[in-house]
Amino acid sequence: AGFADVGEPGRRLHEEALARARAHGIRMLGPNCLGLMRPDIGLNASYARTPARPGSVALVSQSQAVVAALLDFAHTAGFGFSSVVSTGAGSDIEFSELLDFLAVDGATRSIILFIEGVHDARAFLSSVRAAASVKPVVVLKAGRHLAGAKTAMSHTGAMVGDDAVFDAALRRAGAIRVDAYTEMMTAAEVLAAGRLPRPDPGNRLAIITNGSGPGVLAADVAADNEVGLAKLSPETIAALDAVLPPNWDRGNPVDVLRDADAGRFAATLERVLADPGNDGVLLLFSSTIALGAEETAKALLPLAKKSDKPVITAWLGGEDARRGRAVFDGEGQPTTASPERGVEAFSYLSRFVRGRRIRLQVPPPQVAEFDAETAEARRIIERASGTGQAALDERESKALLAAFGIDTARTRLAATVEEAVALAEEIGYPVALKVAASGLLHKSDIGGVLLQLSSSREVAQGFDLIRHRC
């Protein structure tokens, strides 16, 4: 730390360091970074307290604290990495170059990115798209809201754009986005296992459990993760009737009941995997007085290994559950510790195969002939640049879109309550009321946006309310 992140003197020092490095043909990582590791050759050019184990997942992060925390977490969990890179401010080496390398790196099966901000959006998205076409790319982005964005900006000096735009761009590029850094490890592990759902539709999950409660929990979170519950075929139900007690529910989740032995569990998994109506299976196990996790895991592992569908296991509990997880972990099979995490793990696989389809889609042409008013567009940009703006306000943005023939919602500026009411009557209800102020990008964060106003009385009251708040 202590370079461009601390002001003008630091920025000059930053530029001098970079100039000297370039004069000698040296690439510079950072500043304000933790360093890098390549565990399979024993390289640790970092000051991390915990070294990385060798593995097949690459970790690239702007934040050194996140790298340090993930290394400690991964070491305890026995999780390994092909490469670990902390980019810091990214003054010379940025995400795009690292992604280009990792995309063709034989030691890397999946890639994790922790992002606070992006310096070069075009290069970044191009590299994400290329990398995601050959291996999974998992992204965790900080600064989703205004307070976090300001902090991220100060650390990396990178522009943090509107989160919805970033999210849409990642989806189009084929990357998988997660919301917490513990999810990064789950996503990377399940994707690195290499077993993917069938591509169409790719999100139909079958659940097998030895207790109704965990099955219900998994079913509850399926919709939240864009996962569908597979419907059992009549043939599968008939096959399960032959191995399950008469009082089983004949639905998904498939409850093998609490008195199940390892053989019943395995026979159920074999029949559910054979059903073409699902794209993957989640196994939920909680120990009973008659059946332990390790015994069950050894019975299920051969079926999971030979399956062409993903089989994700969730071993619920403490010490006994740990022994079951260890059996599957030792063979590189994805495991979790809760029904919710199991569903999330399958959702990452589903989103990856869906992302590959989306990446290949091309939007159809909307107009046969199109004349852009490029001179007007340039005037808008030059006028904003001349006043030192970093972003266009809403009216400028809509004028720019209009110059390229893109329709937007009608927007008018009102300086008084009376003008606001008159314009609302002209536009037609319902209307939105937003504050207009120079340099204010996140209007809703200060209460400057009211939606679905349906009368002149609501508009008048809303105008006074926003003026009071702002």
PLY file of the C-alpha trace (Angstrom):
ply
format ascii 1.0
element vertex 470
property float x
property float y
property float z
element edge 469
property int vertex1
property int vertex2
end_header
0.00 0.00 0.00
0.97 3.65 -0.15
0.95 4.33 -3.87
-1.95 5.71 -5.98
-4.37 4.77 -3.17
-3.04 7.60 -0.91
-3.14 10.60 -3.24
-0.90 12.59 -5.59
2.53 11.82 -3.99
1.69 8.11 -4.03
0.48 8.32 -7.63
3.80 9.87 -8.72
5.72 7.12 -6.91
3.46 4.56 -8.57
4.20 5.97 -12.04
7.96 6.09 -11.35
8.03 2.46 -10.19
6.10 1.35 -13.26
8.35 3.37 -15.61
11.51 1.81 -14.13
10.06 -1.69 -14.39
9.13 -1.17 -18.04
12.53 0.30 -18.84
14.08 -3.03 -17.78
11.45 -5.22 -19.44
10.02 -6.32 -16.07
6.31 -6.94 -15.50
4.96 -5.51 -12.23
2.29 -7.13 -10.08
0.41 -4.75 -7.80
1.12 -2.53 -5.94
-1.04 -3.12 -2.86
-1.11 -6.89 -3.44
-0.19 -10.11 -1.62
1.90 -11.67 -4.41
1.52 -14.95 -6.26
1.84 -18.73 -5.84
2.26 -21.66 -8.21
2.03 -24.61 -5.79
2.83 -27.45 -8.22
6.38 -26.09 -8.76
6.83 -24.91 -5.18
6.73 -21.18 -6.02
5.50 -18.93 -3.21
6.28 -15.28 -4.09
3.92 -13.88 -1.51
3.76 -12.93 2.14
0.68 -15.03 2.86
0.73 -16.76 6.23
-0.82 -19.95 4.82
0.67 -21.63 1.71
-1.58 -23.03 -1.01
-1.87 -26.76 -1.56
-1.51 -27.99 -5.18
-4.87 -28.38 -6.95
-6.79 -27.59 -10.12
-8.52 -24.28 -9.26
-6.94 -20.89 -10.05
-7.66 -17.95 -7.72
-7.22 -14.36 -8.90
-8.15 -11.54 -6.53
-7.70 -7.79 -6.23
-8.05 -8.03 -2.46
-5.09 -9.43 -0.53
-7.25 -9.96 2.56
-9.67 -12.18 0.62
-6.75 -14.23 -0.74
-5.33 -14.70 2.75
-8.71 -15.76 4.17
-9.43 -18.18 1.31
-5.99 -19.76 1.62
-6.54 -20.38 5.31
-10.04 -21.75 4.70
-8.87 -23.96 1.81
-5.88 -25.34 3.71
-8.14 -26.50 6.55
-10.58 -28.06 4.07
-7.80 -29.79 2.09
-8.59 -27.70 -1.00
-5.82 -26.97 -3.52
-4.99 -24.40 -6.20
-3.17 -24.40 -9.53
-2.31 -20.70 -9.19
-2.99 -17.93 -6.69
-2.55 -14.33 -7.84
-3.28 -11.13 -5.92
-3.39 -8.27 -8.46
-3.88 -5.33 -6.07
-4.11 -2.09 -8.03
-3.33 -3.88 -11.32
-1.15 -1.08 -12.68
0.58 -3.38 -15.19
-0.76 -6.95 -14.99
-4.58 -7.05 -15.03
-7.34 -9.65 -14.99
-7.49 -9.91 -18.77
-3.88 -11.14 -19.18
-4.17 -13.57 -16.29
-7.43 -14.98 -17.70
-5.83 -15.42 -21.12
-3.07 -17.48 -19.50
-5.32 -19.53 -17.24
-7.71 -20.33 -20.10
-4.98 -22.43 -21.77
-3.21 -23.57 -18.59
-3.33 -27.36 -18.43
-3.09 -27.37 -14.63
-6.23 -25.25 -14.22
-9.72 -26.77 -14.48
-11.73 -23.84 -13.13
-11.05 -20.16 -12.32
-12.16 -18.02 -9.36
-12.13 -14.21 -9.61
-12.61 -11.76 -6.73
-13.23 -8.33 -8.26
-13.57 -4.90 -6.68
-13.45 -2.90 -9.92
-12.46 -3.19 -13.58
-10.01 -0.84 -15.31
-10.58 -1.98 -18.91
-14.09 -3.39 -19.33
-13.68 -4.38 -23.00
-10.50 -6.39 -22.42
-11.89 -7.93 -19.24
-15.15 -9.17 -20.79
-13.37 -10.44 -23.88
-11.03 -12.51 -21.70
-13.87 -13.78 -19.48
-15.81 -14.85 -22.56
-12.80 -16.68 -24.02
-11.92 -18.40 -20.74
-15.53 -19.39 -19.98
-15.78 -21.09 -23.37
-13.25 -23.72 -22.26
-13.56 -23.89 -18.45
-15.77 -22.55 -15.67
-15.15 -18.97 -14.48
-16.63 -18.10 -11.06
-16.88 -14.41 -10.11
-17.42 -12.72 -6.76
-17.68 -8.94 -7.09
-17.50 -6.52 -4.18
-19.06 -3.06 -4.32
-22.57 -4.19 -5.33
-24.02 -1.26 -3.37
-22.93 2.35 -3.01
-21.06 2.09 0.31
-19.09 -0.96 -0.83
-18.40 0.61 -4.22
-16.79 3.67 -2.63
-14.48 1.46 -0.56
-13.56 -0.68 -3.58
-12.79 2.45 -5.61
-10.38 3.69 -2.94
-8.53 0.35 -2.78
-8.07 -0.37 -6.48
-8.61 2.92 -8.29
-10.95 1.08 -10.69
-14.38 2.35 -11.73
-17.15 0.32 -10.10
-20.11 0.38 -12.47
-23.80 -0.29 -11.96
-24.14 -3.80 -10.56
-27.09 -4.84 -12.74
-25.07 -3.98 -15.86
-22.08 -5.94 -14.57
-24.30 -8.91 -13.78
-25.88 -8.92 -17.25
-22.47 -8.64 -18.92
-21.11 -11.59 -16.92
-24.11 -13.73 -17.87
-23.60 -12.95 -21.56
-19.91 -13.79 -21.22
-20.77 -17.18 -19.69
-19.33 -16.60 -16.20
-20.99 -17.79 -12.98
-21.54 -15.17 -10.30
-21.71 -15.90 -6.57
-22.52 -13.64 -3.61
-20.20 -14.87 -0.84
-16.60 -16.01 -0.77
-17.47 -19.35 0.84
-19.69 -19.97 -2.22
-16.65 -19.43 -4.45
-15.01 -22.56 -3.06
-18.17 -24.66 -3.39
-18.69 -23.51 -6.98
-15.07 -24.07 -7.96
-14.99 -27.54 -6.38
-18.18 -28.82 -7.99
-17.25 -27.37 -11.39
-13.69 -28.72 -11.25
-15.11 -32.24 -10.79
-15.95 -32.11 -14.50
-19.38 -33.79 -14.41
-21.98 -31.49 -16.04
-25.77 -31.77 -16.47
-27.27 -32.41 -19.87
-27.47 -29.04 -21.66
-31.22 -28.90 -22.28
-32.74 -27.89 -19.96
-29.91 -28.77 -17.56
-31.62 -27.71 -14.32
-33.83 -30.70 -13.38
-32.66 -32.03 -10.02
-33.63 -35.32 -8.35
-33.20 -35.47 -4.57
-32.68 -38.64 -2.51
-32.85 -38.40 1.29
-33.22 -40.59 4.35
-35.29 -37.98 6.17
-38.20 -35.83 5.03
-36.95 -32.62 6.72
-33.69 -32.23 4.73
-35.56 -33.10 1.54
-38.13 -30.36 2.17
-35.36 -27.84 2.90
-33.65 -28.69 -0.39
-36.91 -28.43 -2.33
-37.62 -25.03 -0.74
-34.37 -23.46 -1.94
-34.46 -25.02 -5.42
-36.66 -22.28 -6.91
-34.46 -19.58 -5.36
-31.50 -21.01 -7.27
-33.30 -21.47 -10.63
-33.31 -25.23 -10.12
-36.33 -27.33 -11.08
-37.42 -30.48 -9.27
-37.40 -33.38 -11.71
-40.58 -35.41 -12.18
-40.14 -39.15 -11.72
-41.25 -41.22 -14.70
-43.82 -44.00 -14.19
-41.08 -46.53 -15.02
-38.80 -45.10 -12.32
-41.61 -45.12 -9.75
-42.31 -48.78 -10.56
-38.59 -49.61 -10.25
-38.41 -47.83 -6.90
-41.51 -49.66 -5.66
-39.44 -52.83 -5.88
-36.73 -51.58 -3.48
-38.51 -49.09 -1.17
-41.08 -49.75 1.57
-44.76 -49.54 0.51
-45.23 -46.24 2.38
-42.68 -44.18 0.44
-44.07 -40.93 -1.04
-43.63 -41.78 -4.75
-42.37 -38.28 -5.50
-39.28 -36.09 -5.63
-37.58 -35.78 -3.12
-37.29 -39.57 -2.88
-37.33 -40.47 0.83
-35.75 -43.90 1.45
-36.96 -43.58 5.09
-34.99 -43.65 8.33
-34.67 -47.44 8.55
-32.83 -47.64 5.20
-29.60 -49.61 4.99
-26.75 -48.86 2.58
-28.09 -51.33 0.04
-31.48 -49.58 -0.15
-29.75 -46.23 -0.59
-27.56 -47.59 -3.42
-30.46 -49.32 -5.19
-32.47 -46.09 -5.08
-29.57 -44.03 -6.49
-29.08 -46.54 -9.32
-32.73 -46.31 -10.39
-32.97 -42.53 -10.09
-29.79 -42.05 -12.16
-31.34 -44.20 -14.90
-34.33 -41.85 -15.23
-33.87 -39.56 -18.29
-36.18 -36.98 -16.68
-33.45 -35.55 -14.42
-30.12 -33.84 -15.11
-28.42 -34.59 -11.80
-28.93 -36.06 -8.32
-28.50 -34.60 -4.84
-28.01 -37.16 -2.04
-28.85 -36.03 1.50
-27.68 -38.24 4.38
-28.11 -37.93 8.13
-26.77 -40.68 10.40
-29.09 -43.14 12.15
-28.49 -45.65 14.94
-28.33 -48.39 12.31
-26.41 -46.65 9.50
-23.31 -44.44 9.48
-22.04 -42.00 6.87
-18.82 -43.86 6.00
-20.60 -47.15 5.28
-23.17 -45.34 3.14
-20.52 -43.37 1.26
-18.61 -46.52 0.33
-21.81 -48.09 -1.04
-22.75 -45.01 -3.09
-19.31 -43.98 -4.39
-19.01 -46.57 -7.24
-22.40 -45.50 -8.65
-21.51 -41.80 -8.44
-18.13 -42.33 -10.13
-19.51 -44.23 -13.12
-22.51 -41.91 -13.63
-22.50 -39.53 -16.59
-24.68 -37.17 -14.53
-23.41 -35.08 -11.61
-24.03 -36.64 -8.20
-23.68 -34.17 -5.31
-23.72 -35.40 -1.73
-24.63 -33.50 1.43
-23.50 -35.19 4.64
-25.44 -33.62 7.49
-23.98 -33.47 10.97
-20.57 -33.40 12.61
-18.00 -36.14 13.20
-19.85 -39.02 11.54
-20.80 -36.83 8.56
-17.13 -35.82 8.20
-16.20 -39.49 7.61
-18.73 -39.77 4.80
-17.50 -36.55 3.17
-13.92 -37.81 3.38
-14.77 -40.89 1.27
-16.18 -38.74 -1.56
-13.59 -35.96 -1.18
-10.81 -38.49 -1.56
-12.11 -39.41 -5.01
-12.69 -35.82 -6.16
-16.48 -36.13 -5.90
-18.36 -32.94 -4.88
-19.63 -32.87 -1.30
-21.40 -30.30 0.89
-22.58 -30.05 4.48
-26.20 -28.90 4.11
-29.26 -29.33 1.83
-29.09 -25.65 0.84
-25.43 -25.87 -0.17
-26.14 -29.03 -2.13
-28.82 -27.32 -4.22
-26.55 -24.29 -4.73
-23.75 -26.59 -5.90
-26.02 -28.14 -8.54
-27.19 -24.65 -9.57
-23.60 -23.70 -10.45
-23.40 -26.65 -12.84
-26.78 -25.76 -14.32
-25.82 -22.10 -14.76
-22.56 -23.08 -16.44
-24.23 -25.19 -19.14
-26.92 -22.51 -19.58
-24.23 -19.85 -19.84
-22.58 -21.72 -22.69
-25.88 -21.61 -24.59
-26.38 -17.91 -23.87
-22.86 -17.11 -25.02
-23.68 -18.48 -28.48
-26.90 -16.49 -28.88
-26.90 -13.52 -31.25
-29.71 -10.94 -30.99
-31.66 -10.47 -34.25
-31.46 -7.13 -36.09
-34.15 -4.73 -34.87
-34.24 -2.32 -37.82
-33.62 -2.75 -41.53
-32.02 0.69 -41.99
-30.33 2.72 -39.29
-28.74 6.16 -39.30
-26.99 7.13 -36.10
-26.68 10.80 -35.23
-23.03 10.39 -34.32
-22.34 14.13 -34.29
-25.00 14.67 -31.62
-23.66 11.70 -29.64
-20.15 13.17 -29.73
-21.46 16.56 -28.56
-23.11 14.93 -25.54
-19.92 13.07 -24.60
-17.65 16.08 -25.19
-19.92 18.39 -23.19
-19.87 15.99 -20.21
-16.11 15.37 -20.50
-15.47 19.10 -20.62
-17.07 19.57 -17.21
-15.05 16.73 -15.67
-17.96 14.26 -15.35
-17.10 10.58 -14.83
-20.60 9.45 -15.90
-23.62 10.80 -17.77
-26.71 11.72 -15.79
-30.10 10.26 -16.71
-31.12 12.98 -19.19
-27.73 12.90 -20.92
-27.81 9.10 -21.05
-31.24 9.07 -22.67
-30.21 11.75 -25.16
-27.21 9.60 -26.10
-29.42 6.53 -26.57
-31.85 8.59 -28.67
-28.97 9.60 -30.95
-28.62 5.90 -31.81
-32.35 5.34 -32.29
-32.89 3.52 -28.99
-36.25 4.18 -27.35
-36.38 5.10 -23.66
-39.06 6.10 -21.17
-40.16 9.72 -21.62
-38.30 11.96 -19.19
-39.02 15.62 -18.44
-37.51 18.02 -15.90
-39.74 19.81 -13.38
-38.46 22.63 -11.15
-41.69 23.09 -9.15
-44.57 21.03 -7.83
-46.89 22.60 -10.39
-44.58 21.69 -13.27
-44.26 18.14 -11.98
-48.04 17.68 -11.84
-48.51 19.20 -15.32
-45.82 16.98 -16.86
-47.23 13.88 -15.17
-50.68 14.65 -16.64
-49.06 15.09 -20.07
-47.05 11.85 -19.90
-49.88 9.80 -18.37
-50.03 7.80 -15.16
-48.38 5.90 -13.56
-45.14 7.90 -13.47
-41.81 7.77 -11.65
-40.40 10.76 -9.80
-36.60 11.07 -9.45
-34.27 13.72 -8.12
-31.99 15.41 -10.69
-28.69 16.64 -9.22
-25.22 17.03 -10.66
-22.91 14.15 -9.75
-25.65 12.06 -8.11
-25.64 8.59 -9.69
-27.29 6.43 -7.03
-30.57 8.30 -6.47
-32.35 5.51 -4.63
-29.65 5.31 -1.94
-30.71 8.74 -0.61
-34.46 8.26 -1.11
-34.52 10.20 -4.35
-36.74 7.81 -6.33
-40.50 7.19 -6.07
-42.23 4.70 -8.41
-45.79 3.97 -9.53
-47.26 7.39 -8.69
-50.82 7.25 -10.01
-52.39 10.67 -9.30
-51.61 14.38 -9.19
-51.90 14.28 -5.39
-49.23 11.53 -5.16
-46.93 13.45 -7.51
-47.26 16.65 -5.47
-46.64 14.86 -2.20
-43.74 12.91 -3.72
-42.11 16.09 -5.05
-42.13 17.64 -1.56
-40.89 14.39 0.02
-37.91 14.05 -2.33
-37.03 17.73 -1.92
-37.10 17.25 1.87
-34.93 14.12 1.72
-32.37 15.52 -0.70
0 1
1 2
2 3
3 4
4 5
5 6
6 7
7 8
8 9
9 10
10 11
11 12
12 13
13 14
14 15
15 16
16 17
17 18
18 19
19 20
20 21
21 22
22 23
23 24
24 25
25 26
26 27
27 28
28 29
29 30
30 31
31 32
32 33
33 34
34 35
35 36
36 37
37 38
38 39
39 40
40 41
41 42
42 43
43 44
44 45
45 46
46 47
47 48
48 49
49 50
50 51
51 52
52 53
53 54
54 55
55 56
56 57
57 58
58 59
59 60
60 61
61 62
62 63
63 64
64 65
65 66
66 67
67 68
68 69
69 70
70 71
71 72
72 73
73 74
74 75
75 76
76 77
77 78
78 79
79 80
80 81
81 82
82 83
83 84
84 85
85 86
86 87
87 88
88 89
89 90
90 91
91 92
92 93
93 94
94 95
95 96
96 97
97 98
98 99
99 100
100 101
101 102
102 103
103 104
104 105
105 106
106 107
107 108
108 109
109 110
110 111
111 112
112 113
113 114
114 115
115 116
116 117
117 118
118 119
119 120
120 121
121 122
122 123
123 124
124 125
125 126
126 127
127 128
128 129
129 130
130 131
131 132
132 133
133 134
134 135
135 136
136 137
137 138
138 139
139 140
140 141
141 142
142 143
143 144
144 145
145 146
146 147
147 148
148 149
149 150
150 151
151 152
152 153
153 154
154 155
155 156
156 157
157 158
158 159
159 160
160 161
161 162
162 163
163 164
164 165
165 166
166 167
167 168
168 169
169 170
170 171
171 172
172 173
173 174
174 175
175 176
176 177
177 178
178 179
179 180
180 181
181 182
182 183
183 184
184 185
185 186
186 187
187 188
188 189
189 190
190 191
191 192
192 193
193 194
194 195
195 196
196 197
197 198
198 199
199 200
200 201
201 202
202 203
203 204
204 205
205 206
206 207
207 208
208 209
209 210
210 211
211 212
212 213
213 214
214 215
215 216
216 217
217 218
218 219
219 220
220 221
221 222
222 223
223 224
224 225
225 226
226 227
227 228
228 229
229 230
230 231
231 232
232 233
233 234
234 235
235 236
236 237
237 238
238 239
239 240
240 241
241 242
242 243
243 244
244 245
245 246
246 247
247 248
248 249
249 250
250 251
251 252
252 253
253 254
254 255
255 256
256 257
257 258
258 259
259 260
260 261
261 262
262 263
263 264
264 265
265 266
266 267
267 268
268 269
269 270
270 271
271 272
272 273
273 274
274 275
275 276
276 277
277 278
278 279
279 280
280 281
281 282
282 283
283 284
284 285
285 286
286 287
287 288
288 289
289 290
290 291
291 292
292 293
293 294
294 295
295 296
296 297
297 298
298 299
299 300
300 301
301 302
302 303
303 304
304 305
305 306
306 307
307 308
308 309
309 310
310 311
311 312
312 313
313 314
314 315
315 316
316 317
317 318
318 319
319 320
320 321
321 322
322 323
323 324
324 325
325 326
326 327
327 328
328 329
329 330
330 331
331 332
332 333
333 334
334 335
335 336
336 337
337 338
338 339
339 340
340 341
341 342
342 343
343 344
344 345
345 346
346 347
347 348
348 349
349 350
350 351
351 352
352 353
353 354
354 355
355 356
356 357
357 358
358 359
359 360
360 361
361 362
362 363
363 364
364 365
365 366
366 367
367 368
368 369
369 370
370 371
371 372
372 373
373 374
374 375
375 376
376 377
377 378
378 379
379 380
380 381
381 382
382 383
383 384
384 385
385 386
386 387
387 388
388 389
389 390
390 391
391 392
392 393
393 394
394 395
395 396
396 397
397 398
398 399
399 400
400 401
401 402
402 403
403 404
404 405
405 406
406 407
407 408
408 409
409 410
410 411
411 412
412 413
413 414
414 415
415 416
416 417
417 418
418 419
419 420
420 421
421 422
422 423
423 424
424 425
425 426
426 427
427 428
428 429
429 430
430 431
431 432
432 433
433 434
434 435
435 436
436 437
437 438
438 439
439 440
440 441
441 442
442 443
443 444
444 445
445 446
446 447
447 448
448 449
449 450
450 451
451 452
452 453
453 454
454 455
455 456
456 457
457 458
458 459
459 460
460 461
461 462
462 463
463 464
464 465
465 466
466 467
467 468
468 469
